[in-house]
Amino acid sequence: MSDTATTTPMQRVTLRLGQIRVNENNVRQDLGLDERFLKSIAANGVKVPVVVLPLDEDTYELKMGHRRYFASRAAKETEQEQDAIEVPAYVLDPSLREAGEDFIDQLIENDDAFRRGLTELEQADALFGAVGAGMKQTRVAELTGRSRKEVSQAVKTAKTVGERTRAALAEAATYDLDLEVLGVLGEFDDDPAAVDRLLEAHSKGRFEFQVQWERDERTEQQARATVRPQLQAAGVRLAEDSDTLPPTAELLAELDGPDGEPMTAEAHSGCPGHVATWAENPQEPGEVDYFCTDPDHFGHRPPQEDAPETDGEGEGDVHPTEDVEETKPSEPSREYVKAGNKAYRAAEKARQAWLKDLIGRKTAPKPLAAFVTEQLLTCPKPVAQWTGDVGRHNLIKELTGYTTLAERAKSATPAKLTLLNFAVLAATFEKRMGEVRTWRTDRTARSSVYELSEIRSDARTWLTFLAEIGYPLSSVEQAITDDEPYQEDEPDPDDADGQAAEDTEDSQDGASAEDSDDAS
Protein backbone atom coordinates (compact mmCIF):
# COMPACT_ATOMS: atom_id res chain seq x y z
CA MET A 1 0.00 0.00 0.00
CA SER A 2 1.25 3.47 -0.86
CA ASP A 3 0.60 6.19 1.70
CA THR A 4 2.19 8.99 -0.27
CA ALA A 5 2.05 10.34 -3.79
CA THR A 6 4.60 11.83 -6.17
CA THR A 7 3.91 15.14 -7.89
CA THR A 8 2.37 13.76 -11.09
CA PRO A 9 -0.87 15.36 -12.39
CA MET A 10 -2.96 12.54 -10.90
CA GLN A 11 -1.91 9.30 -9.27
CA ARG A 12 -4.12 6.40 -8.16
CA VAL A 13 -3.34 5.09 -4.68
CA THR A 14 -5.08 3.28 -1.82
CA LEU A 15 -5.65 5.29 1.35
CA ARG A 16 -7.11 4.66 4.78
CA LEU A 17 -10.02 6.88 5.78
CA GLY A 18 -7.92 7.94 8.79
CA GLN A 19 -5.52 9.61 6.37
CA ILE A 20 -8.24 11.76 4.76
CA ARG A 21 -9.53 15.06 6.11
CA VAL A 22 -12.89 16.48 5.03
CA ASN A 23 -12.77 19.62 2.91
CA GLU A 24 -14.14 22.55 4.95
CA ASN A 25 -15.04 24.32 1.71
CA ASN A 26 -17.42 21.60 0.57
CA VAL A 27 -20.65 23.35 -0.49
CA ARG A 28 -22.90 20.29 -0.28
CA GLN A 29 -25.39 20.69 2.57
CA ASP A 30 -27.24 17.39 2.25
CA LEU A 31 -25.20 14.25 1.69
CA GLY A 32 -28.32 12.25 0.79
CA LEU A 33 -27.12 9.03 2.36
CA ASP A 34 -30.22 7.00 1.61
CA GLU A 35 -30.58 3.38 2.65
CA ARG A 36 -29.87 1.94 -0.80
CA PHE A 37 -26.60 3.89 -1.12
CA LEU A 38 -25.46 2.89 2.38
CA LYS A 39 -26.24 -0.77 1.72
CA SER A 40 -24.35 -0.69 -1.56
CA ILE A 41 -21.23 0.88 0.03
CA ALA A 42 -21.39 -1.61 2.91
CA ALA A 43 -21.56 -4.53 0.49
CA ASN A 44 -19.14 -3.33 -2.19
CA GLY A 45 -16.89 -0.80 -0.53
CA VAL A 46 -15.95 2.27 -2.60
CA LYS A 47 -15.72 1.38 -6.29
CA VAL A 48 -15.20 4.86 -7.75
CA PRO A 49 -12.02 6.46 -6.37
CA VAL A 50 -12.29 9.61 -4.30
CA VAL A 51 -10.12 12.61 -5.25
CA VAL A 52 -7.70 14.12 -2.69
CA LEU A 53 -5.01 16.74 -2.38
CA PRO A 54 -1.90 16.06 -0.22
CA LEU A 55 -1.59 18.19 2.93
CA ASP A 56 1.59 16.64 4.26
CA GLU A 57 3.48 13.36 4.00
CA ASP A 58 0.64 11.17 5.31
CA THR A 59 -2.49 13.35 5.29
CA TYR A 60 -4.81 14.29 2.42
CA GLU A 61 -7.71 16.67 1.97
CA LEU A 62 -10.87 15.28 0.35
CA LYS A 63 -11.87 17.13 -2.81
CA MET A 64 -14.41 14.79 -4.45
CA GLY A 65 -16.30 11.88 -2.91
CA HIS A 66 -17.76 13.17 0.36
CA ARG A 67 -20.85 10.92 0.06
CA ARG A 68 -18.65 7.86 -0.49
CA TYR A 69 -16.42 8.89 2.42
CA PHE A 70 -19.23 9.27 4.96
CA ALA A 71 -21.14 6.21 3.68
CA SER A 72 -17.96 4.16 4.19
CA ARG A 73 -17.64 5.40 7.76
CA ALA A 74 -21.30 4.52 8.40
CA ALA A 75 -20.48 0.88 7.62
CA LYS A 76 -18.45 0.52 10.85
CA GLU A 77 -19.33 1.35 14.44
CA THR A 78 -16.09 2.51 16.10
CA GLU A 79 -13.84 5.33 14.93
CA GLN A 80 -10.87 2.96 14.96
CA GLU A 81 -12.65 0.60 12.57
CA GLN A 82 -13.71 3.51 10.39
CA ASP A 83 -10.18 4.93 10.17
CA ALA A 84 -8.86 1.54 9.03
CA ILE A 85 -11.22 1.32 6.00
CA GLU A 86 -9.27 1.48 2.73
CA VAL A 87 -10.58 3.31 -0.34
CA PRO A 88 -9.14 3.94 -3.81
CA ALA A 89 -8.12 7.54 -4.40
CA TYR A 90 -6.71 9.85 -7.04
CA VAL A 91 -4.08 12.27 -5.70
CA LEU A 92 -3.89 15.69 -7.34
CA ASP A 93 -0.73 17.72 -7.86
CA PRO A 94 -1.02 20.91 -5.73
CA SER A 95 1.27 22.81 -8.09
CA LEU A 96 -1.24 22.43 -10.90
CA ARG A 97 -4.18 23.84 -8.93
CA GLU A 98 -5.35 27.44 -9.18
CA ALA A 99 -7.31 29.52 -6.70
CA GLY A 100 -11.02 28.72 -6.59
CA GLU A 101 -10.65 25.46 -8.51
CA ASP A 102 -12.07 23.49 -5.55
CA PHE A 103 -15.45 25.12 -6.02
CA ILE A 104 -15.44 24.72 -9.80
CA ASP A 105 -14.66 20.99 -9.38
CA GLN A 106 -17.60 20.57 -7.02
CA LEU A 107 -19.92 22.27 -9.46
CA ILE A 108 -18.73 20.26 -12.45
CA GLU A 109 -18.81 16.96 -10.58
CA ASN A 110 -22.32 17.35 -9.22
CA ASP A 111 -24.16 19.61 -11.65
CA ASP A 112 -27.16 17.78 -13.13
CA ALA A 113 -26.43 19.46 -16.46
CA PHE A 114 -23.16 17.52 -16.66
CA ARG A 115 -24.19 14.23 -15.04
CA ARG A 116 -26.83 11.77 -16.14
CA GLY A 117 -27.88 8.87 -14.00
CA LEU A 118 -29.14 5.67 -15.60
CA THR A 119 -32.82 5.59 -16.42
CA GLU A 120 -35.02 3.05 -14.65
CA LEU A 121 -34.96 0.82 -17.73
CA GLU A 122 -31.17 1.07 -18.01
CA GLN A 123 -30.86 0.14 -14.33
CA ALA A 124 -33.22 -2.77 -14.91
CA ASP A 125 -31.08 -3.87 -17.86
CA ALA A 126 -27.98 -3.77 -15.65
CA LEU A 127 -29.65 -5.87 -12.95
CA PHE A 128 -30.98 -8.27 -15.59
CA GLY A 129 -27.50 -8.49 -17.09
CA ALA A 130 -25.96 -9.39 -13.73
CA VAL A 131 -28.51 -12.14 -13.19
CA GLY A 132 -28.08 -13.33 -16.78
CA ALA A 133 -24.34 -13.59 -16.21
CA GLY A 134 -24.97 -16.03 -13.39
CA MET A 135 -25.20 -13.90 -10.25
CA LYS A 136 -27.96 -14.87 -7.83
CA GLN A 137 -30.71 -12.31 -7.34
CA THR A 138 -30.08 -12.28 -3.59
CA ARG A 139 -26.46 -11.36 -4.24
CA VAL A 140 -27.48 -8.66 -6.74
CA ALA A 141 -29.80 -7.21 -4.12
CA GLU A 142 -27.03 -7.24 -1.51
CA LEU A 143 -24.50 -5.52 -3.76
CA THR A 144 -26.88 -2.85 -5.06
CA GLY A 145 -28.67 -2.00 -1.83
CA ARG A 146 -32.02 -3.09 -3.25
CA SER A 147 -34.59 -5.47 -1.88
CA ARG A 148 -34.99 -8.92 -3.38
CA LYS A 149 -38.44 -7.86 -4.62
CA GLU A 150 -37.04 -4.77 -6.36
CA VAL A 151 -34.42 -6.83 -8.16
CA SER A 152 -37.00 -9.42 -9.21
CA GLN A 153 -39.31 -6.70 -10.57
CA ALA A 154 -36.45 -5.03 -12.45
CA VAL A 155 -35.30 -8.29 -13.99
CA LYS A 156 -38.82 -9.15 -15.09
CA THR A 157 -39.29 -5.68 -16.57
CA ALA A 158 -36.02 -5.76 -18.52
CA LYS A 159 -36.95 -9.18 -19.86
CA THR A 160 -40.48 -8.26 -20.99
CA VAL A 161 -39.83 -4.80 -22.49
CA GLY A 162 -38.90 -5.81 -26.02
CA GLU A 163 -37.26 -3.99 -28.90
CA ARG A 164 -40.52 -2.63 -30.33
CA THR A 165 -41.44 -1.03 -27.02
CA ARG A 166 -37.91 0.29 -26.55
CA ALA A 167 -38.08 1.81 -30.02
CA ALA A 168 -41.39 3.46 -29.12
CA LEU A 169 -39.83 4.87 -25.94
CA ALA A 170 -36.88 6.23 -27.92
CA GLU A 171 -39.14 7.75 -30.57
CA ALA A 172 -41.23 9.47 -27.91
CA ALA A 173 -38.05 10.47 -26.04
CA THR A 174 -39.61 9.03 -22.88
CA TYR A 175 -36.90 8.03 -20.45
CA ASP A 176 -38.31 9.01 -17.05
CA LEU A 177 -40.72 6.11 -16.58
CA ASP A 178 -40.54 4.17 -13.34
CA LEU A 179 -40.40 0.39 -13.09
CA GLU A 180 -44.11 0.05 -12.46
CA VAL A 181 -44.98 1.87 -15.68
CA LEU A 182 -42.29 0.02 -17.62
CA GLY A 183 -43.62 -3.27 -16.27
CA VAL A 184 -47.06 -2.46 -17.69
CA LEU A 185 -45.53 -1.60 -21.06
CA GLY A 186 -43.78 -4.95 -20.98
CA GLU A 187 -47.13 -6.59 -20.32
CA PHE A 188 -48.34 -5.24 -23.70
CA ASP A 189 -45.05 -5.63 -25.57
CA ASP A 190 -46.76 -7.83 -28.15
CA ASP A 191 -49.24 -5.06 -29.00
CA PRO A 192 -47.47 -1.95 -30.36
CA ALA A 193 -50.75 -0.04 -30.73
CA ALA A 194 -51.53 -0.62 -27.05
CA VAL A 195 -48.04 0.59 -26.07
CA ASP A 196 -48.57 3.76 -28.12
CA ARG A 197 -51.94 4.37 -26.44
CA LEU A 198 -50.41 3.80 -23.01
CA LEU A 199 -47.55 6.21 -23.69
CA GLU A 200 -49.97 8.85 -24.93
CA ALA A 201 -52.18 8.34 -21.86
CA HIS A 202 -49.11 8.65 -19.61
CA SER A 203 -48.24 11.99 -21.20
CA LYS A 204 -51.79 13.18 -20.47
CA GLY A 205 -51.85 11.91 -16.87
CA ARG A 206 -54.43 9.20 -17.64
CA PHE A 207 -52.18 6.16 -17.48
CA GLU A 208 -54.07 4.20 -14.80
CA PHE A 209 -57.32 4.47 -16.72
CA GLN A 210 -55.71 3.37 -19.98
CA VAL A 211 -54.03 0.41 -18.25
CA GLN A 212 -57.40 -0.78 -16.98
CA TRP A 213 -58.98 -0.19 -20.39
CA GLU A 214 -56.26 -2.19 -22.16
CA ARG A 215 -56.47 -5.06 -19.68
CA ASP A 216 -60.24 -5.20 -19.98
CA GLU A 217 -59.96 -5.12 -23.76
CA ARG A 218 -57.40 -7.94 -23.81
CA THR A 219 -59.51 -10.04 -21.46
CA GLU A 220 -62.61 -9.38 -23.60
CA GLN A 221 -60.86 -10.31 -26.84
CA GLN A 222 -59.49 -13.51 -25.34
CA ALA A 223 -62.96 -14.43 -24.09
CA ARG A 224 -64.50 -13.69 -27.48
CA ALA A 225 -61.97 -15.96 -29.16
CA THR A 226 -63.33 -18.76 -26.96
CA VAL A 227 -67.01 -17.90 -27.42
CA ARG A 228 -66.98 -17.61 -31.24
CA PRO A 229 -66.37 -21.31 -31.97
CA GLN A 230 -68.89 -22.26 -29.29
CA LEU A 231 -71.59 -20.20 -31.01
CA GLN A 232 -70.59 -21.58 -34.37
CA ALA A 233 -70.79 -25.15 -33.07
CA ALA A 234 -74.26 -24.41 -31.70
CA GLY A 235 -75.37 -23.00 -35.06
CA VAL A 236 -75.89 -19.49 -33.71
CA ARG A 237 -75.17 -16.56 -36.01
CA LEU A 238 -72.98 -13.85 -34.49
CA ALA A 239 -73.23 -10.18 -35.41
CA GLU A 240 -69.79 -8.87 -34.46
CA ASP A 241 -71.01 -5.31 -34.92
CA SER A 242 -74.40 -4.95 -33.32
CA ASP A 243 -75.12 -1.88 -35.44
CA THR A 244 -75.55 -4.21 -38.43
CA LEU A 245 -78.71 -5.61 -36.85
CA PRO A 246 -81.87 -4.40 -38.59
CA PRO A 247 -83.95 -1.73 -36.83
CA THR A 248 -86.65 -4.36 -36.29
CA ALA A 249 -84.33 -6.46 -34.08
CA GLU A 250 -85.27 -6.78 -30.41
CA LEU A 251 -83.68 -8.38 -27.38
CA LEU A 252 -85.14 -11.77 -26.52
CA ALA A 253 -85.47 -10.58 -22.94
CA GLU A 254 -88.07 -8.10 -24.16
CA LEU A 255 -90.14 -10.75 -25.96
CA ASP A 256 -92.63 -13.18 -24.48
CA GLY A 257 -91.83 -16.85 -24.80
CA PRO A 258 -94.32 -19.68 -25.33
CA ASP A 259 -95.02 -19.84 -21.60
CA GLY A 260 -95.61 -16.11 -21.28
CA GLU A 261 -92.24 -15.61 -19.61
CA PRO A 262 -89.40 -13.67 -21.25
CA MET A 263 -88.05 -15.49 -24.29
CA THR A 264 -84.97 -17.60 -23.63
CA ALA A 265 -82.16 -18.32 -26.08
CA GLU A 266 -82.98 -22.02 -25.94
CA ALA A 267 -86.65 -21.46 -26.78
CA HIS A 268 -85.75 -19.11 -29.62
CA SER A 269 -82.85 -21.09 -31.09
CA GLY A 270 -84.97 -22.55 -33.90
CA CYS A 271 -86.18 -19.17 -35.15
CA PRO A 272 -84.64 -18.00 -38.45
CA GLY A 273 -84.16 -14.59 -36.86
CA HIS A 274 -82.07 -15.94 -33.98
CA VAL A 275 -78.80 -14.00 -33.69
CA ALA A 276 -76.25 -13.17 -31.01
CA THR A 277 -74.15 -10.05 -30.59
CA TRP A 278 -71.63 -8.98 -27.98
CA ALA A 279 -73.39 -7.73 -24.86
CA GLU A 280 -73.96 -4.02 -24.44
CA ASN A 281 -73.08 -4.12 -20.74
CA PRO A 282 -71.35 -7.47 -20.12
CA GLN A 283 -71.15 -8.78 -16.60
CA GLU A 284 -68.56 -11.34 -17.71
CA PRO A 285 -66.00 -11.14 -20.55
CA GLY A 286 -67.32 -12.61 -23.80
CA GLU A 287 -70.96 -12.34 -22.78
CA VAL A 288 -73.51 -12.09 -25.60
CA ASP A 289 -77.02 -10.72 -25.98
CA TYR A 290 -79.54 -12.65 -28.06
CA PHE A 291 -81.89 -10.94 -30.52
CA CYS A 292 -84.67 -11.76 -32.88
CA THR A 293 -84.12 -9.84 -36.11
CA ASP A 294 -87.88 -9.36 -36.69
CA PRO A 295 -90.28 -10.54 -33.95
CA ASP A 296 -93.37 -9.47 -35.92
CA HIS A 297 -92.28 -11.23 -39.08
CA PHE A 298 -91.42 -14.44 -37.28
CA GLY A 299 -94.62 -14.55 -35.27
CA HIS A 300 -93.44 -13.77 -31.76
CA ARG A 301 -96.24 -11.20 -31.32
CA PRO A 302 -99.82 -10.99 -32.49
CA PRO A 303 -99.92 -9.00 -35.78
CA GLN A 304 -100.71 -5.35 -35.30
CA GLU A 305 -102.93 -3.32 -37.57
CA ASP A 306 -100.02 -1.12 -38.53
CA ALA A 307 -97.56 -3.99 -38.84
CA PRO A 308 -95.58 -3.83 -42.10
CA GLU A 309 -96.73 -6.16 -44.84
CA THR A 310 -94.38 -8.91 -45.99
CA ASP A 311 -93.80 -10.01 -49.54
CA GLY A 312 -94.83 -13.55 -48.61
CA GLU A 313 -91.66 -15.12 -50.04
CA GLY A 314 -91.13 -17.49 -47.15
CA GLU A 315 -91.45 -16.86 -43.50
CA GLY A 316 -88.09 -18.46 -42.89
CA ASP A 317 -86.15 -15.83 -44.82
CA VAL A 318 -83.74 -13.86 -42.67
CA HIS A 319 -83.68 -10.15 -43.35
CA PRO A 320 -80.20 -9.29 -44.68
CA THR A 321 -78.19 -7.04 -42.42
CA GLU A 322 -76.29 -5.38 -45.29
CA ASP A 323 -79.25 -3.25 -46.40
CA VAL A 324 -80.49 -2.22 -42.98
CA GLU A 325 -81.61 1.28 -42.16
CA GLU A 326 -79.43 3.55 -40.07
CA THR A 327 -80.02 3.70 -36.34
CA LYS A 328 -82.67 6.21 -35.40
CA PRO A 329 -81.03 9.59 -34.75
CA SER A 330 -82.89 9.81 -31.44
CA GLU A 331 -80.98 6.84 -30.07
CA PRO A 332 -77.23 6.31 -29.82
CA SER A 333 -75.83 3.39 -31.78
CA ARG A 334 -75.32 0.14 -29.94
CA GLU A 335 -71.58 0.18 -30.63
CA TYR A 336 -71.31 3.71 -29.22
CA VAL A 337 -73.09 2.57 -26.06
CA LYS A 338 -70.79 -0.46 -25.77
CA ALA A 339 -67.71 1.77 -26.07
CA GLY A 340 -69.04 4.21 -23.49
CA ASN A 341 -69.98 1.42 -21.06
CA LYS A 342 -66.53 -0.07 -21.44
CA ALA A 343 -64.82 3.27 -20.78
CA TYR A 344 -67.07 3.91 -17.79
CA ARG A 345 -66.34 0.54 -16.19
CA ALA A 346 -62.59 0.92 -16.79
CA ALA A 347 -62.70 4.36 -15.19
CA GLU A 348 -64.62 2.96 -12.23
CA LYS A 349 -61.96 0.29 -11.58
CA ALA A 350 -59.07 2.75 -11.98
CA ARG A 351 -60.79 5.34 -9.76
CA GLN A 352 -61.47 2.89 -6.95
CA ALA A 353 -57.87 1.66 -7.10
CA TRP A 354 -56.76 5.30 -6.74
CA LEU A 355 -59.15 5.78 -3.81
CA LYS A 356 -57.80 2.66 -2.12
CA ASP A 357 -54.28 4.04 -2.38
CA LEU A 358 -55.39 7.44 -1.04
CA ILE A 359 -57.27 5.94 1.92
CA GLY A 360 -54.26 3.78 2.73
CA ARG A 361 -52.05 6.80 3.36
CA LYS A 362 -51.09 8.01 6.82
CA THR A 363 -52.07 11.63 6.20
CA ALA A 364 -55.05 13.13 4.43
CA PRO A 365 -55.05 15.94 1.83
CA LYS A 366 -56.11 19.23 3.43
CA PRO A 367 -59.48 19.57 1.61
CA LEU A 368 -60.63 16.15 2.82
CA ALA A 369 -61.87 17.14 6.28
CA ALA A 370 -63.97 20.01 4.92
CA PHE A 371 -65.51 17.78 2.26
CA VAL A 372 -66.38 15.07 4.79
CA THR A 373 -67.95 17.64 7.12
CA GLU A 374 -69.94 19.30 4.32
CA GLN A 375 -71.36 16.00 3.10
CA LEU A 376 -72.36 14.89 6.59
CA LEU A 377 -74.05 18.21 7.29
CA THR A 378 -75.94 18.45 3.98
CA CYS A 379 -76.57 14.69 3.69
CA PRO A 380 -77.07 14.51 -0.11
CA LYS A 381 -78.79 11.57 -1.77
CA PRO A 382 -75.71 9.29 -1.96
CA VAL A 383 -75.06 9.70 1.77
CA ALA A 384 -78.71 9.38 2.74
CA GLN A 385 -79.42 6.43 0.48
CA TRP A 386 -76.32 4.29 0.75
CA THR A 387 -74.89 4.83 4.24
CA GLY A 388 -76.49 1.69 5.67
CA ASP A 389 -76.43 -0.39 2.50
CA VAL A 390 -74.81 -3.83 2.66
CA GLY A 391 -73.09 -3.28 -0.67
CA ARG A 392 -71.62 -0.07 0.68
CA HIS A 393 -70.13 -2.00 3.62
CA ASN A 394 -68.47 -4.43 1.22
CA LEU A 395 -67.04 -1.57 -0.82
CA ILE A 396 -65.64 0.07 2.31
CA LYS A 397 -63.78 -3.16 3.08
CA GLU A 398 -62.30 -3.09 -0.42
CA LEU A 399 -61.28 0.57 -0.19
CA THR A 400 -59.77 0.36 3.30
CA GLY A 401 -58.58 -3.23 3.51
CA TYR A 402 -60.19 -3.49 6.96
CA THR A 403 -62.93 -5.95 7.82
CA THR A 404 -63.64 -4.32 11.19
CA LEU A 405 -63.52 -0.60 10.53
CA ALA A 406 -64.89 0.35 13.96
CA GLU A 407 -62.06 -1.47 15.72
CA ARG A 408 -59.47 0.19 13.48
CA ALA A 409 -60.96 3.61 14.31
CA LYS A 410 -60.27 3.13 18.03
CA SER A 411 -56.51 3.26 17.51
CA ALA A 412 -56.37 5.56 14.48
CA THR A 413 -54.62 8.92 14.49
CA PRO A 414 -56.74 12.04 13.78
CA ALA A 415 -55.43 12.11 10.21
CA LYS A 416 -56.28 8.47 9.72
CA LEU A 417 -59.74 9.00 11.18
CA THR A 418 -60.37 11.63 8.51
CA LEU A 419 -59.39 9.11 5.84
CA LEU A 420 -61.64 6.44 7.35
CA ASN A 421 -64.59 8.85 7.43
CA PHE A 422 -63.81 9.74 3.85
CA ALA A 423 -63.84 6.04 2.96
CA VAL A 424 -67.44 5.80 4.15
CA LEU A 425 -68.46 8.74 1.97
CA ALA A 426 -66.41 7.40 -0.95
CA ALA A 427 -68.34 4.15 -0.79
CA THR A 428 -71.67 5.98 -0.84
CA PHE A 429 -70.78 8.06 -3.89
CA GLU A 430 -69.29 5.06 -5.69
CA LYS A 431 -72.46 3.09 -5.04
CA ARG A 432 -74.49 5.99 -6.39
CA MET A 433 -72.40 5.87 -9.57
CA GLY A 434 -72.82 2.11 -9.94
CA GLU A 435 -75.40 2.74 -12.66
CA VAL A 436 -73.42 2.20 -15.86
CA ARG A 437 -75.62 4.66 -17.80
CA THR A 438 -74.42 7.55 -15.63
CA TRP A 439 -72.17 8.65 -18.49
CA ARG A 440 -75.03 8.91 -21.00
CA THR A 441 -76.96 12.07 -21.89
CA ASP A 442 -79.30 10.64 -24.53
CA ARG A 443 -83.08 10.55 -24.18
CA THR A 444 -83.19 6.73 -24.22
CA ALA A 445 -80.99 6.51 -21.13
CA ARG A 446 -82.87 9.29 -19.35
CA SER A 447 -86.19 7.58 -19.92
CA SER A 448 -84.79 4.19 -18.84
CA VAL A 449 -83.12 5.21 -15.59
CA TYR A 450 -85.09 6.85 -12.81
CA GLU A 451 -83.54 10.19 -11.72
CA LEU A 452 -80.54 9.83 -14.07
CA SER A 453 -80.05 13.60 -14.04
CA GLU A 454 -79.74 13.55 -10.24
CA ILE A 455 -77.28 10.66 -10.41
CA ARG A 456 -75.15 12.61 -12.91
CA SER A 457 -75.32 15.68 -10.67
CA ASP A 458 -74.03 13.68 -7.70
CA ALA A 459 -71.36 12.17 -9.94
CA ARG A 460 -70.23 15.66 -10.97
CA THR A 461 -69.91 16.68 -7.32
CA TRP A 462 -67.84 13.59 -6.55
CA LEU A 463 -65.58 13.63 -9.60
CA THR A 464 -64.97 17.36 -9.37
CA PHE A 465 -63.78 16.99 -5.78
CA LEU A 466 -61.53 14.03 -6.64
CA ALA A 467 -59.97 16.06 -9.44
CA GLU A 468 -59.28 18.88 -6.95
CA ILE A 469 -57.26 16.54 -4.73
CA GLY A 470 -55.23 15.09 -7.59
CA TYR A 471 -57.25 12.34 -9.24
CA PRO A 472 -56.63 12.31 -13.04
CA LEU A 473 -60.04 12.23 -14.69
CA SER A 474 -60.47 9.96 -17.69
CA SER A 475 -62.22 11.31 -20.76
CA VAL A 476 -65.55 9.72 -19.83
CA GLU A 477 -65.33 11.16 -16.31
CA GLN A 478 -64.38 14.56 -17.69
CA ALA A 479 -67.48 14.46 -19.89
CA ILE A 480 -69.60 13.88 -16.78
CA THR A 481 -68.02 16.77 -14.86
CA ASP A 482 -68.49 19.03 -17.92
CA ASP A 483 -72.05 17.71 -18.34
CA GLU A 484 -71.33 17.00 -22.00
CA PRO A 485 -71.91 13.90 -24.18
CA TYR A 486 -68.99 11.48 -24.15
CA GLN A 487 -67.11 11.78 -27.44
CA GLU A 488 -63.82 9.91 -27.22
CA ASP A 489 -63.53 6.67 -29.24
CA GLU A 490 -67.06 7.12 -30.50
CA PRO A 491 -67.68 4.81 -33.49
CA ASP A 492 -70.09 7.20 -35.18
CA PRO A 493 -69.52 10.90 -34.42
CA ASP A 494 -72.51 11.91 -36.54
CA ASP A 495 -74.75 9.86 -34.29
CA ALA A 496 -73.61 11.70 -31.18
CA ASP A 497 -73.90 15.02 -32.98
CA GLY A 498 -77.48 14.20 -33.79
CA GLN A 499 -78.03 13.11 -30.21
CA ALA A 500 -76.54 16.35 -28.86
CA ALA A 501 -78.63 18.38 -31.29
CA GLU A 502 -81.76 16.58 -30.13
CA ASP A 503 -80.89 17.28 -26.51
CA THR A 504 -80.49 20.94 -27.41
CA GLU A 505 -83.88 20.98 -29.08
CA ASP A 506 -85.39 19.37 -26.00
CA SER A 507 -84.07 22.19 -23.84
CA GLN A 508 -84.88 25.23 -25.99
CA ASP A 509 -87.56 26.33 -23.56
CA GLY A 510 -84.87 27.17 -21.04
CA ALA A 511 -84.68 23.84 -19.17
CA SER A 512 -81.60 21.67 -19.41
CA ALA A 513 -81.76 18.45 -21.40
CA GLU A 514 -81.58 16.35 -18.27
CA ASP A 515 -84.36 18.29 -16.58
CA SER A 516 -86.75 16.63 -18.98
CA ASP A 517 -86.36 13.27 -17.21
CA ASP A 518 -89.78 13.35 -15.71
CA ALA A 519 -91.37 14.37 -18.97
CA SER A 520 -89.84 11.42 -20.74
Secondary structure, DSSP 4 states (H G I P E B T S, - for coil): ------SSSEEEEEEEGGGEE--TT---S-----HHHHHHHHHH---SPEEEEE-SSS-EEEEE-HHHHHHHHHT-SSHHHHHH-EEEEEEE-GGG--TTHHHHHHHHHH-TTT--PPPHHHHHHHHHHHHHTT--HHHHHHHHT--HHHHHHHHHHHHHS-HHHHHHHHHTT-----HHHHHHHHHTTT-HHHHHHHHHHHHTT-HHHHHHHHHHHHHHHHHHHHHHHHHHHTT-EEESSGGGS-TT-EEGGGSB-TTSSBPPHHHHTTSTTEEEEE-SS-SSTT-EEEEES-TTTTTSSPPPTTPPPP--S-TTPPPPSTTPPPPPTTS--HHHHHHHHHHHHHHHHHHHHHHHHHHTSSS--THHHHHHHHHHHH--HHHHHHTT-HHHHHHHHHHH--S-HHHHHHT--HHHHHHHHHHHHHHHHHHHTT-GGGG--SHHHHHHSTTHHHHHHHHHHHHHHHHHTT----HHHHHHHTT----TT-S-HHHHHHHHHHHHHHTTTSS-GGGGTTT-
